[in-house]
Structure formats: structure tokens, C-alpha cells
Amino acid sequence: MIALHHVQVACPPGGEDDARRFYRDALRLTEVEKTVALRGRGGAWFRSYDALGEVAAEVHVGVEDPFLPARKAHPAFVVDDLDAVAASVSAAGFGVDDRERETFDGYLRFHTHDGAGNRVEVLQVRPTDAC
């Protein structure tokens, strides 16, 4: 068995507040404390929890110098309400690109960029039409 523990994206030195504005404020992930051994490296960690309180997704934002944003590689988050998340992302000042909204079988989606310019995908299972 393989399970995914977390995804790491990078930010430039001092980019933690921009990461918080995107992952905590726009996507509404919960910021969690980094382990004592890793705090000195900078960055920030964020989690999402399922209905049972189990970790459903975890993103580690690490400081990288020199920094170059990931323009193609990206995390993809599955959400319950794509339009509500798009509105939250937009309200926080981040662009929402929904040109590929219906191009992934079984899902609706949009792309955006976090506070450091890293590409991020957000998906929702495509609702089935009622018969």
C-alpha cells in the first residue's frame, strides 16, 4: 500500500504570509505547527480534515532560495463545492482560471496560483444529472 502523507510546494524567503493568505485564508486549510526540529527552516504547514477529524490533505510550504515557482507541477485538491472555493480564492485576490472546467472526466475544476506563483488545481467530483 502507498498513501500520500503530504505535498510540498516552495516559496521564497519571507513568503510565509503569502502562503497563509492562500492556503489558510483562501482555501481554508488549517495551519498546523511544524515540528520543533524543522521550525528553523521557515515555511508553514497546512491541513484539511475530513468529517471524522482525520487528516484528508496536507501541504508543506518550504522556503527555497533561489526560488522559482512551479508553473506546471501542482497539487490538486478535491473539494465539495467548487464554486464556493473559487469565490473564496477570488475574494482573497487570487485569479481563478476555469477555462479547463470540464476537460477532466468525472470532475469540474479550475486552476489558480498560490501566493508564490505556484500552480494549484481545485477539483469537484462532477455532479450527476438527476433522471
N, C-alpha and C positions, 0 to 999 in steps of 0.2 A: 504494500500500500504506500502511496505517496500522498501527502497532504501539504497544502501550501500554508506556511506559517505567516509570512508577510512579504510585501513587495517594498523594495527600497527605490526611492527617487532621490535626486540630488537638488541642492540649492546652493547658491553662492554663499560665501561667508557673510553673516548678518542677515540671511534670508529667512530666518525662522518666523518672523512676524508675518511675512507674505505667505508662508506656508500655513500658518494658523488661520489667516484670513480666508484661504481657500479651503483647506481640509476640515477645519473646525467650524468656521462661520458659514461658508457656502455649502459644503457637503454635509455639514452637521455631524461629523465624526467626533468622537470624544478624545481629547488629548490625554495621554497617559504619561506618567513619569518614566523616563529612561532609567535603566539600571544604573546604580552608583558607578560602576566601572566604566560606563560609556558616556556619562554626562559631560565630561570634559571635552568631548569631541564636537559638541554643539549639535544642532539638529533638533528634531522633535518627532514624537511617535503619536499615531492616531489609530483609534479602533472604532469598529461598529459592532454592536451586539445584536443577537437575534432575540426572539420573544422569550427564550428561556434564560437569557443572560449570558449565553456562550458567545465567545468571540467569533464573529462572522467574517470580518475583514480587518486587516492591519496594514498600515502604511508607515514605513520609517522614512523620514526625510533626513538625509545625511548631508553634511557640508562637504563640498568638493571645491578645491582650488588648484588649478584653474577650473572654472565651471563652464559647462556647455549644456544647454537644455536638451532633453530628449525630444526630438521632433517626430520620430516615428514610433520607437518603443514606448509602451504606455501601460499603466494599469487600467483595467476595465471593471467598473463597479456595477453590480446589478441592484436596481432599486425597485420599490413597489410603485412609485408614481413619478414617471419620467418628467412630466410637465411641471410638477411641483419642484423637483430638483432643478430643472432648467430655470425656473423662475427664481429660485434661491441663488443659483450661480450668477444669473444675470443681475439680480439686485445687489449682489456683492461686488459688482463691477467687472465680472469676467465674461468674455464672449462665449456665446453658445452657437455652435455650428451644427445645424440639423440637416444639412444637405444630403447626408447619407442615412437619414432617419429610417428608411425602410429597405436598406440594402443588405441586411444581415438576417438570414432566415430564422424565424421564430422570435425575433426581437425588434423592438424600436430602439433607437439610440441617438445620441448626439456626442460631439467631441468638443472639448474645451482645452484650456491650458491653465495650469496652476500658477501661483504667484511667481514662480521662477521661469515660466515659459515651457514647462514640460507638458507634453500631450497627455490628456486624460480622456477616457471613453466612459460614458454612462449609458447603461442599457436597462430596458424593462422587458420582461417576457411579453411577447405580443399577445394582447387580449384576444380571446377567441370570439368570433361573432356569434351572437345568440341566434338560435334557429327558430 
